Amino acid sequence: MPETPRGKRVPDATGESFLVVNKAPNGQAEPFFDRTREVWVAPWRKPDGRVGRPTGKTRALAVASRDRHVEKAAHEAAFGDLADGFSAKTTVNGLSAWWLEHVARHRVRPTSLATYRKHVTVITDKIGSVPVHELRPEQITTFVSDMIDDGSASRARNVRTLLVQILERGVEFGLATQNVARKVKAPKSEPKRRRTITPDETQLLIAECEPRFAAAAALCFIQGWRISEALGLAWQDIDLD
């Protein structure tokens, strides 16, 4: 049989139950048994001054429910003063979009930015709806594992690296206390052996190119230039002397 609450009883606004005014050691009101509903109630004072009344079938369950509410309120209060319009509800999707627009766009080439956008799409499709401060290492581990199972270990590695960069800004702006992506090890990508053309084949390729592309092909295969570097070469880059 439930123990009889002690202390001064104050009728609830409904008139059907009562609130025990005595305080527990933690400063919250003592739990009491609501006979009309046959449940235990563990009142607590919310940050806005209102009273919350978590319930449970037993006193212990009601207190545990109250403790969860108190812990959640304290956790959200820790993210109360955030920058750039962020809040405790900011999701991975929102942070990723902000990072692409205000960080990555000014740091990388358009081609790299396009690759980042593709990687971010993969991230947001899987964990984009999760608030940043609720993201857990096991969620990222599962996310990376799924990409590996899809046969793309190298892509999983690149996406995980990008997620680390995004969440790092989240930590800086107070969206999370730690970068949980760093707790997930980068997957090992199997080295791919690619066939390279021989010097004789290179000469044949250059000979078959149109004259305006022959020099670009030669720079790529002989000097090891990237295609973008060869095609971006301008007259002011050449010192004929």
N, C-alpha and C positions, 0 to 999 in steps of 0.2 A: 504494500500500500504506500502511496506517495507520502513523503514526510510533510508535516505541516509547516508552511512558511512562517518565519518569525519576522517581527518588525511591524511597522505601521503600514496598514493597507489603504491604498488610495484607489477609489473606483475608477475604472476605465471610462473613456468618453462614451462607450456603448452602454455602460451600465450593467454589462453582463459578465464582467471579469474585474480583476483588481490588479494593481501594481504594487509590489513591495518596495518601499522607499529605501530600506537599509542598503548600504553599499557593500559590495564584495571587496576583498583586498586589492583588486586591480582597478578599483574606482567605478566599476559598473554596478548597476542594481542587481540585487540577488535574484537568481532564477526563482520562478514560482509556478505552481501547478494550476492551470486554468481548468476548473471543473466543468465548465460549460462545453468546452471542446475536448476535454480529457487529453490535454497535451501540456508539456512543460514549455514555459516561455522564459527566454533569457534576454531581457531588455538591454539595450546599449544606446549610448548617445552618439548620433551621427555627427560628422564634422559641421553640418549645416545647422545643428541644434535640435533637429528632430529626433524622435525616439524610434529605434527599430526594434522589432519584436520577433526574432528568429524562434522557431519552435522545434520540438523534438518529442518523440514518444517517451524518452527518459530525460532526466536532468542532464546526464552526461552528453547526450546527443544535442540537446538545446544549447549547452555551453559550447560544444564543438562548433555548432553552426554559428554562434555569435563570434567565436574566435576567428572563423574564416571571414566574416564580414568586417571585423576590426582590422585584420591583416590586409584585406583587399583595400580598405579605405586608406590605411597607412601607406600602402604601396603606391596607390594613385596619387597621394599627396606628395610623394617624393618626386613625381614628374609634373608638379603643378606649374613650375616656372620654366617653360621651354621656349626655344627660339624659333623664329621664322614660321610662326603659326602652327608648329607641331603641338601635339597633345598626347596624353597617355593612350588615346585611341588610334594614333597614327599607325597605319599598317605598313607591312613590307612593300606593298604596292605603292602607297603614297610616298614613302621614303625613296624608293627606286626611281619613280618618275621625277621627283625633285632632284635627285643626284644626277640623272641623265641631263636634265635641263640646265642646272646651275653649276655643276662640277665637271662632268665628263665632256660636255660640249665645248668647253674652253681649253681642254687639256689635250685632246686627241684629234687626229685627222677625221674628216667625214667618213672615210671608209672604216676606220676603227670604231667610230661612233655607231655606224650602222650595225657592226658586229655586236657591240655592247647592247644595242636595242634588242637584237635577236636573243641574246643571253638573258636579258631582263624579262623578256616575254616568257621564257621557260621558267624563270623564278616565280613570276607573278601568277602563272597558271597553276602552280603547285602550292605555294605558300604565301601568295600575295595578300590573302585576306586576313592573315594572322597579325595582330598588333605586334609591333617591334619588341616591346618589353615582355611579351608572352612567348616569344620564339624560344624553342628549346633545342639543345644539341641533337637530341634523338630525332627531331623532325628533319633537321638538315641532313643527318646521316641517312635517313630513309630516302630523302629526296635525291641525294647523290647516288645512293645504291640503285635506285630505280633508273637513273640515267645510264649507269654502268650496265645494268641488265638489258637496256635497250641497245647495247653494243657500241656505246660511245664513251669510253673511259677518258679520252682526251678532252672531249667536250665537257664532261662532268668536272674535270680538273679546272678548265677555264671558267666555267660557271661558278664553281665554288670560290675561286680566286676573286671573281667579280663581286660575289656576295660579301666576301670579307671586306672589300673596299667600301661597299655601300653601308654595311652595318657599322663600320668604323666611324663614319660620319654620324650615324645614329647615336653612338656612345658619346661622341663629342658634344652633341646637342641635347643630351640628357634623355634620349628616348629609351635607353637601356643602360644598365650598369656595367655590362661586359659584352664583348663581341663573341657571341656563342659560336659563330662560324669558325673561329680560330680553334675551337675544341675538336673540330672534325678534320681528320687528316685528309690531305689531298690524295685522290686515287692515283695509283701508278698507271701510267699509260705505256702500253707495249710499243717499243720502237718499231717504226715501219721502215722496211727496206725498200727504197725506191730506185728504179733503174735510171741511170744517167746516160746521156748519149756520149759517144766517144769523140775525140778530136776530129776524126775523119767525118763523122756524121754532122758535127758542128759546122764544118766547112761546107758540106753539101747543103745544110739548112740555110746558111747565109747566102750561098750562091743562088738559091731558089727564091729568096726574099725579093720583094720589090725594092728598088734602089733606095727609096726613102726610109725603108724599115731595116735595111741591111746593117746600118751602123748601130741601130738600137739593139738588134739581135746580137751583134758582135760584143757590145758592151755587157749585155746580160750573161752571155756564155763564157766570154774570155775574162772580163773584169769582175764578174760576180755581182753585177748590179741587179736591183729589183726592177721589175717591169715599169712600175710607177716612176722610179728614178730615171730610167732611160727615156721614157716618154715625156717626162717633165723637164728635160734638158732644154735650156734656152740659150740664145746666142750670147747673152751676157755672162753665161757660165763658162764660156770657152775663151781661153787665153791663147791666141794663135802665135804669139811671140814666144 
